[in-house]
Amino acid sequence: MMEQADRRTMLKGAAMGAALLAPGAGLAAGGDRAKLDQAIAANHDAAVARLRDWIALPSIAAEDRDMEKGCAHMMMLAKDAGFQKVERVPTDGAPGVFATMDNGAKRTLGLYFMYDVKQYDPAEWSSPPLEGRIVDRPGLGKVMVGRGATNQKGPESAMLAALHAFRTAGIRPPVNLVLVAEGEEEIGSPHFAQIVRRPDVLAALKPCSGVIIPASWQSPVDGGVSINLGAKGVVELELVASGEAWGRGPAKDIHSSYKAIVDSPAWRLVEALGTLVTPDGNTPAIDGWFAQVRPLTAREKALIAESAAKRSSADELKQLGVKQWVGETSWQETLERLAAMPTVNIEGLMSGYTGPGGKTILPGRAVAKLDLRLVPNQTMADCVAKLKAHLAKRGYGDIAVNVSGGYDPTETAEDSPLIKAERATYERAGVKTSVYPRLAGSWPGYVFTSAPVSLPAGQFGLGHGSGAHAPDEYLLIDSSNPKVMGYDGATAGFVDFLYQMAVV
C-alpha cells in the first residue's frame, strides 16, 4: 500500500504538479493524456519486473559472458515494446540489434541502447548484484539495487515502459523510432560502427531528428539536470611490461631474493607510467598530447559559469564521497577543467602475487589498465600513436600497448532540434536545468554525430540512479523527494519528450 501511495503522489507530480505528464505543445488531447497517465500507473509492477528480469541476465563483454543471450533478450524487449522490425546485427565481436517502429509520424527519433554491463564482485555488494532487490534509501525513497540498474538498463527500461504505456492506452507514439543497440559499450564499443554504418541501418537513421541515450541523472538533492552538448572520447588499453619482451628481468616469476641481481619488469612499468603525467598525476604529460586540444570557447565558458551557479560543489563532493577537487581553484574553474581537460587514468595494476600473506617473488610480467579521456579536437588514432611514440622515445618501446576499444569525442550544437526538445521538456516539468559543454564520461555518440550519419546526439531522461561501475549500483523506483522523479515519473518524462520531438 505504501508503494502504491508513493506512486500516486509521484504521478500527481508532487511539487512539479501535473506538468510532467502533459505532452508537449498541446499535441495530445486531454483524454490521451489521461489514458497515458493511467497506463503508466497500471503498468508499474510489470515494468519493474521487466527491469528486474533484465538485471538478472548479466551480459558482460569483458568476460564474453552471455552475449548471445543478452542480444536475444534485447530483441525480445524491443518486440514487446512495439517495434515492428527487430533484427540481430552480427559484428566482428558481440552482436548488435537494429529495430524500427513506423508510427506514420512526420518525424523520427533515434535511440541508442546498450545491453552489456560492467563486471562485479558479489562480495562488495550489500545485496546480490543480479537480484534487483528493492530497498529503502534514506533521503531518496525505494531504490532497486543491481548491476545495470542505472547504467544502462534502468533508464532504457523506462523508455521501453513509455512505449508500453502507448500500447496499453491504444495511442500511437507521435514519432517514428529507430533503435540501435550494442553489447560492447563497456569495453569501448570496438565494433559499434559496424552496426550503425551498415547500409540499411544508416538509411533508417538518416531521417532522424537526433539520437538519444536514455539517462537517469537528476540530482538527488534538488532534482536538477545538466544537458550535455557532447561527451569526451575514450581509449581503453593496457600497458604490458615483461622480461621476455624487454630482454631483461625474468621471463617468468622467480624468487625475490634474485632482485639484487635481476631487473624488475614491474618497476619498469611503474617508471614508464610516471612519465605519462605530471608529478601530481593530474595532467597528461605525453608528448604532443595537447597539440590538437581545442580550448573552450567564450560561449562554453559562459555555459559553465551558468552551470556553476546552479550546481553545488559541496553536494557533488558528498555524492562522490570526495573531500576536495584537484587544485585550489574556484567551482567554476573546477567545472571548466572537468569539461576541457583530457585525462590519463590508471584503472588497475596487476603483477605478481596479490593474495593473503606474501609470496616473495620477482614477477616476470606487469600490466596496467588505463583509460584516456579525449576532448575536441583529439582523435583516438592520433592519441594512441602519440602514446606509443612517447614510450619509445624514452626507451620503453618494448612495453606493449594493447588497445581494446574506444572512440573520438562527440559534439552537438546548442541550437539543434534535439537539445531544444530536451530543454523544453525539462523546463515544462519544472526541473532546474543547466547546459554544459560536454559530459566528462563517454559514450559512442561520435558514431552518430560524425559522418556519414551526422546527427545531433545526447542524453535525456528524468529520475535518478547512481553507482555505475561500482558496488550497490541503484535506480530510484519510488521517490520520497518531490523534486526527483521515481520510475513512473521518468517513464512519463519519455512520453513527454516524444511529443516534444514531434514538433521540433
Secondary structure, 3 states (H helix, E strand, C coil): CHHHHHHHHHHCCHHHHHHHHCCHHHCCCHHHHHHHHHHHHHCHHHHHHHHHHHHCCCCEHHHCECHHHHHHHHHHHHHHCCCCEEEEECCCCCCEEEEEECCCCCCEEEEEEECCCCCCCHHHCCCCCCCCEEEEECCCEEEEECCCCCCCHHHHHHHHHHHHHHHHHCCCCCCEEEEEEECCHHHCCCCHHHHHCCHHHHHHHCCEEEEEEECCECCCCCCCEEEECEECEEEEEEEEEEHHHHCCCCCCCEEHHHHHCCCCHHHHHHHHHHCCECCCCCCECCCCCCCCCCCCCHHHHHHHHHHHHHCCHHHHHHHHCCCCCCCCCCHHHHHHHHHHCCEEEEEEEEECCCCCCCCCEECCEEEEEEEEEECCCCCHHHHHHHHHHHHHHCCCCCCEEEEEEEECCEECCCCCHHHHHHHHHHHHCCCCEEEECCECCCCCCHHHHCCCCCCCEEEECCCEEECCCCCCCEEEEEECCCCCCCHHHHHHHHHHHHHHHCCC
